[in-house]
Every structure is written in structure tokens, then in C-alpha cells.
Amino acid sequence: MNLIIDQGNSATKVALFQGNALVKVFHAKDLSDELLSGIIQEFQPEAGIFCSVKSLKSYKTYKFFYELTHQLPLPITTHYQTPETLGMDRLAAAAGAAAQKPATPLLIIDIGTAITIDYVSAEGVYEGGNISPGVELRFKALHQFTGRLPLISEEGDIPPLGYDTETAIRSGVVEGIVRELDSYMDEYKKKHNIFTFLTGGHAFYFESKLKNAIFADEYLVLKGLNEILNYQQK
């Protein structure tokens, strides 16, 4: 059994895989040493890997853990010019997508704290991508860097044109993201006839709003980490 840890900016997912089958997922705001040791004692995993934007010291207690860094061998190749600065969750999502749709040009959109848009060629090469602020970051920026705009959420009416300040902000942020993502998909469809994966905390919120066909997979990063861990064991 494989133990997979994806520790992001605002939440942590811990998953157990048997081969390629996802067995169980734990969600936590942060991963404590107690939670990790409890999971290991209960499920007795044989191998593990973690991808973290924070320091995770407790993994060093266990000999079976790999840390996903730019130096770890991968089932895909990358043309990123500064691999040491690349977010490892982006690489994991790319590996997960490439495993599910091999020999296919892929666009991977992750809508979390930030929005990342990455491209993997049909040859399995990660070519790079773009980063922009996520939903909550856009709402917070409008509130914090202006004098009078309120802090709101994405929940509520989204008219074509805002009829008050709250709907003007919500429509501007949400529709702005929708048009941004649809334009990327339109462009890459013309160039590469891509298949698009959508993941991240806001994936299902935007799934029905995008005009282009997509495949939403909230566990894409976890599946990619499992692929990378299996690759180490071959």
C-alpha cells in the first residue's frame, strides 16, 4: 500500500493507494505528527511520497518516504528552465494527467489558492504553464487594496452585469476567471487539439461554468504522486 501526502497552502490531503486504486483520502487543514503516525500505524503502508509547500519534518522518521523535488526521477520529462522553482504539485498533476491520457496533448488547470494552467505534449513532455491569482486571492485583493470595496465570496448571484457593488465584484471575478480559462482552452484546442483536466479546490465550482469540455478530477495531484512513487519502485 502507498501513502500519498499533498500539503498545499490552505489544506492537506493524505491518500492511500493499493496499486493504482485510490483506497482512502483524509482531509486536514494541516498535517500533524500525530495524524501521520496514526495513519501509518493503522494502514502499515510499504512506501510513501509527499509533496509539500511547507516544512514536513516528521516524514524523516519513516524510511519509506520519498520527497517530491525537482531531482526525483519522473515518469514524464520537463522542459522547464528553472525546475528548482517549479511547484511540485504542478508536476504531480501533470504526471497524473499523462498517466490517464497517454499520447495525448493535455492542458491541466488547477484552481486553488492560485490558478495554474500547464501544458503536457503528446510525447509526455511538461512544457510549462502560467500562474494567476485564485478566486479568494482576487476577492481579498479588491478588498485590501481599495478603500471601500467589501470582501465577499463567490456564493451568490452572478448576473451578466452587476446591479450593485457585491454582484459587480462577484461577476467581475468569477466571469473574469471563466473567460480567462476558456480563452486558454480555445487557443490550445486550435494549436494542439488538447484534452483538458480540471482540478483544485474550486474545480467543481467552475466545471459547469466553462463552455469547453473538461474532465474534473479533484484527486489528480494525488494520483500523479502515486504514479511518481510507483515509478521509483520500478
Secondary structure in CASP SS format (residue, H / E / C, confidence):
PFRMAT SS
TARGET T0000
AUTHOR 0000-0000-0000
METHOD secondary structure of the structure
MODEL  1
M C 1.00
N E 1.00
L E 1.00
I E 1.00
I E 1.00
D E 1.00
Q E 1.00
G C 1.00
N C 1.00
S C 1.00
A C 1.00
T E 1.00
K E 1.00
V E 1.00
A E 1.00
L E 1.00
F E 1.00
Q E 1.00
G C 1.00
N C 1.00
A E 1.00
L E 1.00
V E 1.00
K E 1.00
V E 1.00
F E 1.00
H E 1.00
A E 1.00
K C 1.00
D C 1.00
L C 1.00
S C 1.00
D H 1.00
E H 1.00
L H 1.00
L H 1.00
S H 1.00
G H 1.00
I H 1.00
I H 1.00
Q H 1.00
E H 1.00
F H 1.00
Q C 1.00
P C 1.00
E C 1.00
A E 1.00
G E 1.00
I E 1.00
F E 1.00
C E 1.00
S E 1.00
V C 1.00
K C 1.00
S C 1.00
L C 1.00
K C 1.00
S H 1.00
Y H 1.00
K H 1.00
T H 1.00
Y C 1.00
K C 1.00
F C 1.00
F E 1.00
Y E 1.00
E E 1.00
L C 1.00
T C 1.00
H C 1.00
Q C 1.00
L C 1.00
P C 1.00
L C 1.00
P C 1.00
I C 1.00
T E 1.00
T E 1.00
H C 1.00
Y C 1.00
Q C 1.00
T C 1.00
P H 1.00
E H 1.00
T H 1.00
L C 1.00
G C 1.00
M H 1.00
D H 1.00
R H 1.00
L H 1.00
A H 1.00
A H 1.00
A H 1.00
A H 1.00
G H 1.00
A H 1.00
A H 1.00
A H 1.00
Q H 1.00
K C 1.00
P C 1.00
A C 1.00
T C 1.00
P C 1.00
L E 1.00
L E 1.00
I E 1.00
I E 1.00
D E 1.00
I E 1.00
G C 1.00
T C 1.00
A E 1.00
I E 1.00
T E 1.00
I E 1.00
D E 1.00
Y E 1.00
V E 1.00
S C 1.00
A C 1.00
E C 1.00
G C 1.00
V E 1.00
Y E 1.00
E E 1.00
G E 1.00
G E 1.00
N E 1.00
I E 1.00
S E 1.00
P E 1.00
G C 1.00
V H 1.00
E H 1.00
L H 1.00
R H 1.00
F H 1.00
K H 1.00
A H 1.00
L H 1.00
H H 1.00
Q H 1.00
F C 1.00
T C 1.00
G C 1.00
R C 1.00
L C 1.00
P C 1.00
L C 1.00
I C 1.00
S C 1.00
E C 1.00
E C 1.00
G C 1.00
D C 1.00
I C 1.00
P C 1.00
P C 1.00
L C 1.00
G C 1.00
Y C 1.00
D C 1.00
T H 1.00
E H 1.00
T H 1.00
A H 1.00
I H 1.00
R H 1.00
S H 1.00
G H 1.00
V H 1.00
V H 1.00
E H 1.00
G H 1.00
I H 1.00
V H 1.00
R H 1.00
E H 1.00
L H 1.00
D H 1.00
S H 1.00
Y H 1.00
M H 1.00
D H 1.00
E H 1.00
Y H 1.00
K H 1.00
K H 1.00
K H 1.00
H H 1.00
N C 1.00
I C 1.00
F E 1.00
T E 1.00
F E 1.00
L E 1.00
T E 1.00
G C 1.00
G C 1.00
H C 1.00
A H 1.00
F H 1.00
Y H 1.00
F H 1.00
E H 1.00
S C 1.00
K C 1.00
L C 1.00
K C 1.00
N C 1.00
A C 1.00
I C 1.00
F E 1.00
A E 1.00
D C 1.00
E C 1.00
Y C 1.00
L H 1.00
V H 1.00
L H 1.00
K H 1.00
G H 1.00
L H 1.00
N H 1.00
E H 1.00
I H 1.00
L H 1.00
N H 1.00
Y H 1.00
Q H 1.00
Q H 1.00
K C 1.00
END
